[in-house]
Structures are given as structure tokens and as C-alpha cells.
Amino acid sequence: TAGVSLTAQQPEVNIVRTAIEALAGVLGGTQSLHTNSMDEAMALPTEKSARIALRTQQVIAHETNVASVADPLGGSYFVEELTDEMERQAEEIFDHLDRLGDGSILEGVITAIDENWFQRRIADSAYELERKFNTGERIVVGVNAFKEGNDDGDLALLRITNEDEARQLKRLDAVRSERDEAAVAAVLSKLGSQASDPDVNLMPTLIEAAACYATLGEMMGTMADVFGRHVEVPTI
């Protein structure tokens, strides 16, 4: 579901938003579904809010029967029109990337990143959405309309403490002390060598590294040594 739709105001209303978005996904034939928790506009979810997000999926799956039909919206003129329009806009983007890459969409994507094309499109879209919120052209319950209840008691949020950090570092140290350091070093060296060859699929080696208990940071660091790190240029 759309994390961007969640609001800090009246966070319980996010349960409704998430349920509608999840139902739309199921009606559209989604193969995988994640439902956001009501407090994710402010913090990592608590166990309770994550459970409600899970229950949202379970209610849709077991109490509505919408998942029993392969394509419940099949034949809807409105849905077909939306689908056609989305396809048209997507093809425009692919055509643009294809031209940027002189016939290669992959090269076009790389060029578009270097030229900040994606970032500008996202920034323009975010600006336009915020403009509609500010003018009231687009209503967001609890944000620019229907604000009664905004001053209700605060939702209990998950707080990450220094003790949590220390406990996680201790667990990480325990993993490192028990793993085969020679095997980890060998597979990370292999990963670095393969990363410099664009024809090599890195996924098998990444899986091998994970099996040796190499950390995500170690794997990413090894690849960053080869690829470098992308530094986004601010878009105004």
C-alpha cells in the first residue's frame, strides 16, 4: 500500500486508507501485498499496529471472497480506460528512455539518472501534489479538511533507545565471532572481482555471501568499492 498516503494527523484513519488501497490491489490481481501500519508516517510500526495491518489482509482474504475470483473487475469500462491511460503514459516514458540510450533502455536509464531526469519528474510530481493539498483542490482527511479529532491523545509510538542499539550491536558481534572469517573474506573478494565484470550475475555470489553470514553492509561496501556510490544532485 502507499506509504505516501499516510498522515500523522488522526493516524487511526490510516487503517481505512490502507484497507481501501489493499482491496484495490487485490481487485487488480496483485501477486504480493504489503499493508502499511497506521503509525508509519511517524515511526517504525509497533507490534500492535503491524498486527492490525496484517489483519487487514486477512479480513480481505477470508471475509470478502474477492480473492476467490481471478479478475473481479474484468469488463469494467472505467478500469479498462484507466489501464489504457496508464499503459500509454508508461510507453511514453519507455520511448523517452529508449531515445536517451540510442536504442537501449538500460543505457537510457543510466543517462536519465545522470541527468537527474527521474529526480526532476518525482520532484515535479511531489510539488504538484503538495500544491493541490495547500489549495484544497485535493482533500486529505485530517490534514486540510475534517480536522476534528486532531488534538486527541497521541498514539503510542515505537521508540528506538540506546539500549536497543547496544543489544543489536551485541547480536552482530556474536554473529561475527561465530562465523568463518576466512570464508567471508574469500566470498567478499570473489564478489568484488565479479562486480567489475558487467556480464556476471552477482546474485549467486550474494546468496553465497549471505550463507557465510557476511553482513549486508559488508556486501554493499564491497560493491560500492567497484561501482562507487551515487550522490544525488539536489533538484529545485
CYANA upper distance limits for C-alpha pairs under 8 A (distance plus 0.5 A):
  1 THR  CA     18 THR  CA      6.66
  1 THR  CA     21 GLU  CA      6.21
  1 THR  CA     22 ALA  CA      6.50
  1 THR  CA     25 GLY  CA      8.49
  1 THR  CA     33 LEU  CA      8.00
  1 THR  CA     34 HIS  CA      6.67
  1 THR  CA     35 THR  CA      5.74
  1 THR  CA     36 ASN  CA      6.52
  2 ALA  CA      6 LEU  CA      7.93
  2 ALA  CA     18 THR  CA      8.06
  2 ALA  CA     21 GLU  CA      7.86
  2 ALA  CA     36 ASN  CA      7.87
  3 GLY  CA     36 ASN  CA      6.92
  3 GLY  CA     40 GLU  CA      7.94
  3 GLY  CA     41 ALA  CA      7.90
  5 SER  CA     17 ARG  CA      8.09
  6 LEU  CA     11 PRO  CA      8.05
  6 LEU  CA     14 ASN  CA      6.20
  6 LEU  CA     17 ARG  CA      8.11
  6 LEU  CA     38 MET  CA      7.73
  6 LEU  CA     40 GLU  CA      7.80
  6 LEU  CA     41 ALA  CA      6.16
  7 THR  CA     11 PRO  CA      6.54
  7 THR  CA     14 ASN  CA      7.37
  7 THR  CA     41 ALA  CA      6.27
  7 THR  CA    142 GLY  CA      8.50
  7 THR  CA    143 VAL  CA      8.06
  8 ALA  CA     39 ASP  CA      7.97
  8 ALA  CA     41 ALA  CA      6.09
  8 ALA  CA     42 MET  CA      6.74
  9 GLN  CA    142 GLY  CA      6.17
  9 GLN  CA    143 VAL  CA      6.90
  9 GLN  CA    150 ASN  CA      6.31
 10 GLN  CA     14 ASN  CA      8.25
 10 GLN  CA    142 GLY  CA      6.61
 10 GLN  CA    149 GLY  CA      7.29
 10 GLN  CA    150 ASN  CA      6.10
 11 PRO  CA     15 ILE  CA      8.26
 11 PRO  CA     38 MET  CA      6.21
 11 PRO  CA     39 ASP  CA      6.70
 11 PRO  CA    155 LEU  CA      8.15
 12 GLU  CA     16 VAL  CA      8.24
 12 GLU  CA     38 MET  CA      6.55
 13 VAL  CA     17 ARG  CA      7.11
 13 VAL  CA     38 MET  CA      8.10
 14 ASN  CA     18 THR  CA      6.47
 14 ASN  CA     37 SER  CA      8.17
 14 ASN  CA     38 MET  CA      5.45
 14 ASN  CA     39 ASP  CA      8.43
 15 ILE  CA     19 ALA  CA      6.63
 15 ILE  CA     37 SER  CA      7.80
 15 ILE  CA     38 MET  CA      6.09
 15 ILE  CA     52 ILE  CA      8.41
 15 ILE  CA     53 ALA  CA      7.94
 16 VAL  CA     20 ILE  CA      6.79
 17 ARG  CA     21 GLU  CA      6.71
 18 THR  CA     22 ALA  CA      6.42
 18 THR  CA     35 THR  CA      6.86
 18 THR  CA     36 ASN  CA      6.98
 18 THR  CA     37 SER  CA      8.39
 18 THR  CA     38 MET  CA      8.49
 18 THR  CA     53 ALA  CA      8.32
 19 ALA  CA     23 LEU  CA      6.58
 19 ALA  CA     35 THR  CA      8.45
 19 ALA  CA     56 THR  CA      6.56
 19 ALA  CA     57 GLN  CA      8.32
 20 ILE  CA     24 ALA  CA      6.69
 21 GLU  CA     25 GLY  CA      6.78
 22 ALA  CA     26 VAL  CA      6.85
 22 ALA  CA     33 LEU  CA      7.78
 22 ALA  CA     34 HIS  CA      8.49
 22 ALA  CA     35 THR  CA      7.12
 22 ALA  CA     56 THR  CA      8.50
 22 ALA  CA     57 GLN  CA      7.70
 23 LEU  CA     27 LEU  CA      6.59
 23 LEU  CA     60 ILE  CA      7.27
 24 ALA  CA     28 GLY  CA      6.58
 25 GLY  CA     29 GLY  CA      6.93
 25 GLY  CA     30 THR  CA      5.92
 25 GLY  CA     33 LEU  CA      7.93
 26 VAL  CA     30 THR  CA      5.94
 26 VAL  CA     66 VAL  CA      7.85
 26 VAL  CA     67 ALA  CA      7.26
 27 LEU  CA     66 VAL  CA      7.37
 27 LEU  CA     67 ALA  CA      8.17
 27 LEU  CA     71 ASP  CA      7.46
 27 LEU  CA     72 PRO  CA      6.69
 27 LEU  CA     73 LEU  CA      7.13
 28 GLY  CA     71 ASP  CA      7.73
 28 GLY  CA     73 LEU  CA      7.96
 29 GLY  CA     70 ALA  CA      7.68
 29 GLY  CA     71 ASP  CA      7.19
 35 THR  CA     53 ALA  CA      5.99
 35 THR  CA     54 LEU  CA      7.43
 35 THR  CA     56 THR  CA      8.11
 35 THR  CA     57 GLN  CA      7.78
 36 ASN  CA     40 GLU  CA      7.47
 36 ASN  CA     50 ALA  CA      8.18
 36 ASN  CA     53 ALA  CA      6.63
 37 SER  CA     45 PRO  CA      6.52
 37 SER  CA     49 SER  CA      5.87
 37 SER  CA     50 ALA  CA      5.82
 37 SER  CA     52 ILE  CA      7.71
 37 SER  CA     53 ALA  CA      5.77
 38 MET  CA     45 PRO  CA      8.13
 38 MET  CA     49 SER  CA      6.63
 38 MET  CA     53 ALA  CA      8.13
 39 ASP  CA     43 ALA  CA      6.67
 39 ASP  CA     44 LEU  CA      7.67
 39 ASP  CA     45 PRO  CA      6.29
 39 ASP  CA     46 THR  CA      8.27
 39 ASP  CA     49 SER  CA      7.41
 39 ASP  CA    155 LEU  CA      8.35
 39 ASP  CA    157 LEU  CA      7.66
 40 GLU  CA     44 LEU  CA      6.10
 40 GLU  CA     45 PRO  CA      6.24
 42 MET  CA    157 LEU  CA      8.34
 43 ALA  CA    157 LEU  CA      7.09
 43 ALA  CA    158 LEU  CA      6.98
 43 ALA  CA    159 ARG  CA      8.37
 44 LEU  CA    157 LEU  CA      8.37
 44 LEU  CA    158 LEU  CA      6.73
 45 PRO  CA     49 SER  CA      6.41
 45 PRO  CA     50 ALA  CA      6.37
 45 PRO  CA    157 LEU  CA      7.90
 45 PRO  CA    158 LEU  CA      6.90
 46 THR  CA     50 ALA  CA      6.63
 46 THR  CA    157 LEU  CA      7.05
 46 THR  CA    158 LEU  CA      5.83
 47 GLU  CA     51 ARG  CA      6.60
 48 LYS  CA     52 ILE  CA      6.85
 49 SER  CA     53 ALA  CA      6.83
 50 ALA  CA     54 LEU  CA      6.80
 51 ARG  CA     55 ARG  CA      6.58
 52 ILE  CA     56 THR  CA      6.67
 53 ALA  CA     57 GLN  CA      7.42
 54 LEU  CA     58 GLN  CA      6.96
 55 ARG  CA     59 VAL  CA      6.51
 56 THR  CA     60 ILE  CA      6.89
 57 GLN  CA     61 ALA  CA      6.57
 58 GLN  CA     62 HIS  CA      6.37
 58 GLN  CA     63 GLU  CA      8.25
 59 VAL  CA     63 GLU  CA      5.61
 59 VAL  CA     64 THR  CA      7.51
 60 ILE  CA     64 THR  CA      5.88
 60 ILE  CA     65 ASN  CA      7.80
 60 ILE  CA     66 VAL  CA      7.73
 60 ILE  CA     67 ALA  CA      8.35
 61 ALA  CA     65 ASN  CA      6.90
 61 ALA  CA     66 VAL  CA      7.58
 61 ALA  CA     67 ALA  CA      6.51
 65 ASN  CA     69 VAL  CA      8.17
 66 VAL  CA     72 PRO  CA      7.56
 73 LEU  CA     79 VAL  CA      7.87
 75 GLY  CA     79 VAL  CA      8.49
 75 GLY  CA     80 GLU  CA      7.84
 76 SER  CA     80 GLU  CA      6.63
 77 TYR  CA     81 GLU  CA      6.59
 78 PHE  CA     82 LEU  CA      6.81
 79 VAL  CA     83 THR  CA      6.59
 80 GLU  CA     84 ASP  CA      6.62
 81 GLU  CA     85 GLU  CA      6.71
 82 LEU  CA     86 MET  CA      6.62
 83 THR  CA     87 GLU  CA      6.61
 84 ASP  CA     88 ARG  CA      6.63
 85 GLU  CA     89 GLN  CA      6.78
 86 MET  CA     90 ALA  CA      6.60
 87 GLU  CA     91 GLU  CA      6.59
 88 ARG  CA     92 GLU  CA      6.85
 89 GLN  CA     93 ILE  CA      7.02
 90 ALA  CA     94 PHE  CA      6.81
 91 GLU  CA     95 ASP  CA      6.46
 92 GLU  CA     96 HIS  CA      6.69
 93 ILE  CA     97 LEU  CA      6.74
 94 PHE  CA     98 ASP  CA      6.49
 94 PHE  CA    105 ILE  CA      7.49
 95 ASP  CA     99 ARG  CA      6.75
 96 HIS  CA    100 LEU  CA      6.74
 96 HIS  CA    108 GLY  CA      8.46
 97 LEU  CA    101 GLY  CA      6.67
 97 LEU  CA    104 SER  CA      8.25
 97 LEU  CA    105 ILE  CA      5.81
 97 LEU  CA    106 LEU  CA      8.44
 97 LEU  CA    107 GLU  CA      8.46
 97 LEU  CA    108 GLY  CA      4.98
 97 LEU  CA    109 VAL  CA      6.52
 97 LEU  CA    112 ALA  CA      7.76
 98 ASP  CA    102 ASP  CA      6.66
 98 ASP  CA    103 GLY  CA      5.49
 98 ASP  CA    104 SER  CA      5.84
 98 ASP  CA    105 ILE  CA      4.96
 98 ASP  CA    107 GLU  CA      8.48
 98 ASP  CA    108 GLY  CA      6.21
 99 ARG  CA    103 GLY  CA      6.49
 99 ARG  CA    104 SER  CA      8.23
 99 ARG  CA    105 ILE  CA      8.36
 99 ARG  CA    108 GLY  CA      7.50
100 LEU  CA    104 SER  CA      8.48
100 LEU  CA    105 ILE  CA      8.24
100 LEU  CA    107 GLU  CA      7.95
100 LEU  CA    108 GLY  CA      5.11
100 LEU  CA    109 VAL  CA      8.40
100 LEU  CA    111 THR  CA      7.24
100 LEU  CA    112 ALA  CA      7.89
101 GLY  CA    105 ILE  CA      6.28
101 GLY  CA    106 LEU  CA      7.53
101 GLY  CA    107 GLU  CA      5.08
101 GLY  CA    108 GLY  CA      4.18
101 GLY  CA    109 VAL  CA      7.93
101 GLY  CA    111 THR  CA      7.53
102 ASP  CA    107 GLU  CA      8.35
102 ASP  CA    108 GLY  CA      7.92
104 SER  CA    108 GLY  CA      6.63
105 ILE  CA    109 VAL  CA      6.59
106 LEU  CA    110 ILE  CA      7.01
107 GLU  CA    111 THR  CA      6.70
108 GLY  CA    112 ALA  CA      6.46
109 VAL  CA    113 ILE  CA      6.69
110 ILE  CA    114 ASP  CA      6.77
111 THR  CA    115 GLU  CA      6.56
112 ALA  CA    116 ASN  CA      6.50
112 ALA  CA    117 TRP  CA      5.42
112 ALA  CA    118 PHE  CA      6.88
113 ILE  CA    117 TRP  CA      6.60
113 ILE  CA    118 PHE  CA      6.73
113 ILE  CA    119 GLN  CA      8.12
116 ASN  CA    120 ARG  CA      6.54
116 ASN  CA    232 GLU  CA      8.44
116 ASN  CA    233 VAL  CA      7.76
116 ASN  CA    235 THR  CA      8.06
117 TRP  CA    121 ARG  CA      6.79
118 PHE  CA    122 ILE  CA      6.70
119 GLN  CA    123 ALA  CA      6.51
119 GLN  CA    235 THR  CA      7.23
120 ARG  CA    124 ASP  CA      6.44
120 ARG  CA    235 THR  CA      6.62
120 ARG  CA    236 ILE  CA      8.39
121 ARG  CA    125 SER  CA      6.65
122 ILE  CA    126 ALA  CA      6.60
123 ALA  CA    127 TYR  CA      6.56
123 ALA  CA    235 THR  CA      7.60
123 ALA  CA    236 ILE  CA      8.27
124 ASP  CA    128 GLU  CA      6.68
125 SER  CA    129 LEU  CA      6.67
126 ALA  CA    130 GLU  CA      6.63
127 TYR  CA    131 ARG  CA      6.60
128 GLU  CA    132 LYS  CA      6.86
129 LEU  CA    133 PHE  CA      6.89
130 GLU  CA    134 ASN  CA      6.67
131 ARG  CA    135 THR  CA      6.69
132 LYS  CA    136 GLY  CA      6.42
132 LYS  CA    137 GLU  CA      5.34
132 LYS  CA    138 ARG  CA      5.72
133 PHE  CA    137 GLU  CA      6.83
133 PHE  CA    138 ARG  CA      5.79
133 PHE  CA    139 ILE  CA      7.01
133 PHE  CA    140 VAL  CA      7.68
133 PHE  CA    144 ASN  CA      7.37
134 ASN  CA    144 ASN  CA      7.90
136 GLY  CA    144 ASN  CA      7.13
139 ILE  CA    143 VAL  CA      8.50
139 ILE  CA    144 ASN  CA      6.84
139 ILE  CA    145 ALA  CA      6.95
140 VAL  CA    144 ASN  CA      6.30
140 VAL  CA    145 ALA  CA      6.90
141 VAL  CA    145 ALA  CA      5.89
141 VAL  CA    146 PHE  CA      6.10
141 VAL  CA    147 LYS  CA      7.58
142 GLY  CA    146 PHE  CA      5.75
142 GLY  CA    147 LYS  CA      4.88
142 GLY  CA    148 GLU  CA      7.87
142 GLY  CA    150 ASN  CA      7.20
143 VAL  CA    147 LYS  CA      7.05
160 ILE  CA    164 ASP  CA      6.62
160 ILE  CA    165 GLU  CA      8.08
161 THR  CA    165 GLU  CA      7.11
162 ASN  CA    166 ALA  CA      6.68
163 GLU  CA    167 ARG  CA      6.58
164 ASP  CA    168 GLN  CA      6.74
165 GLU  CA    169 LEU  CA      6.68
166 ALA  CA    170 LYS  CA      6.65
167 ARG  CA    171 ARG  CA      6.86
168 GLN  CA    172 LEU  CA      6.73
169 LEU  CA    173 ASP  CA      6.63
170 LYS  CA    174 ALA  CA      6.71
171 ARG  CA    175 VAL  CA      6.87
172 LEU  CA    176 ARG  CA      6.81
173 ASP  CA    177 SER  CA      6.61
174 ALA  CA    178 GLU  CA      6.83
175 VAL  CA    179 ARG  CA      6.67
175 VAL  CA    213 TYR  CA      7.87
176 ARG  CA    181 GLU  CA      8.18
176 ARG  CA    213 TYR  CA      8.27
179 ARG  CA    184 VAL  CA      8.44
179 ARG  CA    212 CYS  CA      7.46
179 ARG  CA    213 TYR  CA      7.02
180 ASP  CA    184 VAL  CA      6.84
180 ASP  CA    212 CYS  CA      7.62
181 GLU  CA    185 ALA  CA      6.57
182 ALA  CA    186 ALA  CA      6.63
183 ALA  CA    187 VAL  CA      6.70
183 ALA  CA    212 CYS  CA      7.22
184 VAL  CA    188 LEU  CA      6.62
184 VAL  CA    209 ALA  CA      7.17
184 VAL  CA    212 CYS  CA      6.37
184 VAL  CA    213 TYR  CA      7.77
184 VAL  CA    214 ALA  CA      6.37
185 ALA  CA    189 SER  CA      6.60
186 ALA  CA    190 LYS  CA      6.71
187 VAL  CA    191 LEU  CA      6.58
187 VAL  CA    205 THR  CA      7.66
187 VAL  CA    208 GLU  CA      7.72
187 VAL  CA    209 ALA  CA      6.30
188 LEU  CA    192 GLY  CA      6.69
188 LEU  CA    209 ALA  CA      7.38
188 LEU  CA    214 ALA  CA      8.48
188 LEU  CA    218 GLU  CA      8.31
188 LEU  CA    219 MET  CA      7.31
188 LEU  CA    222 THR  CA      7.19
189 SER  CA    193 SER  CA      6.79
189 SER  CA    222 THR  CA      8.49
190 LYS  CA    194 GLN  CA      6.66
190 LYS  CA    205 THR  CA      8.12
191 LEU  CA    195 ALA  CA      6.49
191 LEU  CA    202 LEU  CA      7.59
191 LEU  CA    205 THR  CA      6.71
191 LEU  CA    206 LEU  CA      7.81
191 LEU  CA    219 MET  CA      8.44
191 LEU  CA    222 THR  CA      7.69
191 LEU  CA    223 MET  CA      7.90
192 GLY  CA    196 SER  CA      7.40
192 GLY  CA    222 THR  CA      6.25
192 GLY  CA    223 MET  CA      6.61
192 GLY  CA    225 ASP  CA      8.27
192 GLY  CA    226 VAL  CA      7.28
193 SER  CA    197 ASP  CA      7.93
194 GLN  CA    200 VAL  CA      6.71
194 GLN  CA    202 LEU  CA      7.41
195 ALA  CA    200 VAL  CA      7.83
195 ALA  CA    202 LEU  CA      7.41
195 ALA  CA    223 MET  CA      6.92
195 ALA  CA    226 VAL  CA      7.06
195 ALA  CA    227 PHE  CA      8.29
196 SER  CA    226 VAL  CA      6.86
196 SER  CA    227 PHE  CA      8.43
202 LEU  CA    206 LEU  CA      6.67
203 MET  CA    207 ILE  CA      6.66
204 PRO  CA    208 GLU  CA      6.69
205 THR  CA    209 ALA  CA      6.55
206 LEU  CA    210 ALA  CA      6.69
206 LEU  CA    219 MET  CA      7.88
207 ILE  CA    211 ALA  CA      6.70
208 GLU  CA    212 CYS  CA      6.92
209 ALA  CA    213 TYR  CA      6.95
209 ALA  CA    214 ALA  CA      5.87
209 ALA  CA    219 MET  CA      8.08
210 ALA  CA    214 ALA  CA      5.85
210 ALA  CA    215 THR  CA      7.53
210 ALA  CA    216 LEU  CA      8.43
214 ALA  CA    218 GLU  CA      6.84
214 ALA  CA    219 MET  CA      7.37
215 THR  CA    219 MET  CA      6.87
216 LEU  CA    220 MET  CA      6.55
217 GLY  CA    221 GLY  CA      6.35
218 GLU  CA    222 THR  CA      6.63
219 MET  CA    223 MET  CA      6.96
220 MET  CA    224 ALA  CA      6.49
221 GLY  CA    225 ASP  CA      6.73
222 THR  CA    226 VAL  CA      7.52
223 MET  CA    227 PHE  CA      6.49
223 MET  CA    228 GLY  CA      8.15
224 ALA  CA    228 GLY  CA      5.07
224 ALA  CA    229 ARG  CA      6.30
